[in-house]
Amino acid sequence: MRQSKRDDILDAAQRLIQRDGVTALTFESLATESGLTKGGLLYHFPSRDELLRGLHQHVAGRWEQCMESEAGGPAGEVDDDARFAAFVRSSQFPDRAELLLMLEASENPVTSAVWDGVYSRWVPDAPTVDDDEVLTFIARLAADGLWLYESLNSQKLDPAVRERVVREIVNLAPR
């Protein structure tokens, strides 16, 4: 199936942010990156806010698709263990644009809700009592740490080491 122009624009915006950061995303820079006219961009996204909202939905949606592929189905159709393992496995392939967008979203309730929705479907909330859920939460924090390490560190983990780290994080969560 042919990808839509809207998806092409969002992919170009993600590449631009990956390379130059969120503040570099303007209609002019995106027109250059995408090969479209500014008018063509405005047809799909009448404002920068709408472009960013669409980009958050696009990137978060791709992350969720990755977890669905890892888990063998949507969050509502797989068990807790499969959801958590998919979340952990997806943390080993970070994207700088994803990190920058998540940081940007933390200051905006509308875009923050996009990411919060994905998190709420795939990982349990922080525990409210000290029980076995705390161990799962510790494993979640370890997965988030792996994701940040791979996002921010220029020295990447050896694939075999990364695979072992993922396996150990998954095993931290009680079954």
C-alpha positions in Angstrom: 0.0 0.0 0.0 1.3 3.4 -0.9 2.1 5.7 2.0 0.0 8.9 2.1 1.5 12.4 1.6 0.6 13.1 5.2 2.7 10.2 6.4 5.5 11.3 4.0 5.4 14.7 5.7 5.5 13.3 9.2 8.4 11.0 8.2 10.3 14.0 6.9 9.5 15.9 10.1 10.8 13.0 12.2 14.0 12.9 10.1 14.5 16.6 10.6 14.0 16.4 14.3 16.3 13.4 14.5 19.0 15.4 12.8 18.4 19.0 14.0 16.1 19.0 17.0 12.5 20.1 17.6 13.2 23.8 17.4 14.5 23.3 13.8 11.1 22.2 12.7 9.6 25.0 10.6 7.4 24.9 7.6 10.4 26.2 5.5 12.8 23.5 6.8 10.1 20.8 6.4 9.4 21.9 2.8 13.1 21.5 2.0 13.3 18.1 3.8 10.1 16.7 2.3 10.4 18.2 -1.2 6.9 19.7 -0.9 5.8 23.3 -1.1 4.9 25.2 2.0 1.4 25.4 0.7 1.3 21.6 0.3 2.4 21.3 4.0 -0.2 23.8 5.1 -2.9 21.8 3.3 -2.3 18.9 5.6 -1.2 20.8 8.7 -2.7 24.4 8.9 -0.5 25.3 11.9 2.8 24.2 13.6 0.7 23.1 16.6 -1.3 20.7 14.4 1.9 19.5 12.7 3.5 18.7 16.1 0.3 17.1 17.4 0.2 14.9 14.2 3.9 14.1 14.6 3.4 13.0 18.2 0.6 10.7 17.2 2.6 9.4 14.3 5.8 8.6 16.2 3.9 7.2 19.3 1.8 5.1 16.9 4.9 3.7 15.3 6.3 2.8 18.8 3.0 1.1 19.6 3.2 -0.8 16.3 6.7 -2.0 17.2 5.4 -3.3 20.6 2.4 -4.9 18.9 4.8 -6.7 16.6 7.0 -7.8 19.5 4.0 -9.0 21.6 2.1 -10.7 18.8 -0.9 -8.4 19.0 -2.5 -5.3 20.3 -2.1 -4.5 24.1 -5.7 -5.5 24.8 -5.2 -8.9 23.2 -2.1 -10.1 24.9 -1.3 -10.9 28.5 0.6 -8.7 31.0 3.9 -10.7 30.5 3.8 -10.3 26.7 3.0 -6.6 27.0 5.8 -5.9 29.4 8.3 -8.0 27.5 7.4 -6.1 24.3 7.9 -2.8 26.1 11.3 -3.9 27.3 12.4 -5.2 23.9 11.2 -2.0 22.2 13.4 0.0 24.5 16.6 -1.3 22.9 16.0 0.6 19.6 15.7 4.3 20.6 15.2 7.2 18.3 16.5 10.6 19.1 13.4 12.2 17.6 11.2 10.1 19.8 13.2 11.2 22.9 13.0 14.9 21.9 9.3 14.7 21.2 8.6 13.0 24.5 10.6 15.8 26.3 8.7 18.4 24.4 5.3 16.7 25.1 5.9 16.8 28.9 5.1 20.5 28.8 1.9 20.1 26.8 -1.1 18.2 28.2 -2.5 17.5 24.7 0.7 15.9 23.3 1.6 14.4 26.6 -1.8 12.5 26.6 -0.7 10.8 23.3 2.4 9.2 25.0 0.6 8.6 28.2 -2.0 6.6 26.3 0.6 4.3 24.8 2.3 3.9 28.2 -1.0 3.1 29.9 -1.8 0.3 27.4 1.6 -1.3 27.6 3.0 -0.9 31.1 1.5 -0.9 34.6 1.1 2.3 36.5 3.5 3.1 39.4 2.5 0.9 42.3 0.6 2.5 45.2 1.6 -0.1 47.8 4.8 -2.1 48.5 4.1 -5.5 46.9 5.3 -7.5 43.9 4.2 -4.7 41.6 7.2 -2.8 42.9 9.5 -5.4 41.2 7.7 -4.9 37.9 8.0 -1.1 38.3 11.8 -1.5 39.0 12.0 -3.5 35.8 10.1 -0.7 33.9 12.6 1.9 35.2 15.5 -0.3 34.1 13.9 -0.5 30.6 13.5 3.2 30.5 17.1 3.5 31.6 18.2 1.3 28.7 16.2 3.4 26.3 17.8 6.6 27.6 21.3 5.1 27.5 20.9 4.0 23.9 19.3 7.4 23.0 22.0 9.6 24.6 25.2 7.6 24.6 27.4 7.6 21.4 29.0 4.3 22.6 26.3 1.8 21.8 26.1 -1.6 23.5 27.4 -4.7 21.8 24.3 -6.5 20.4 24.9 -9.6 22.6 25.2 -7.4 25.7 22.1 -5.5 24.8 20.2 -8.8 24.3 21.4 -10.0 27.7 20.4 -6.8 29.4 16.9 -7.0 27.8 16.5 -10.6 28.9 17.6 -9.8 32.5 15.2 -6.8 32.6 12.3 -9.0 31.5 13.2 -11.6 34.1 13.1 -8.9 36.9 9.3 -8.7 36.6 7.6 -11.4 38.7 5.4 -13.9 36.8 
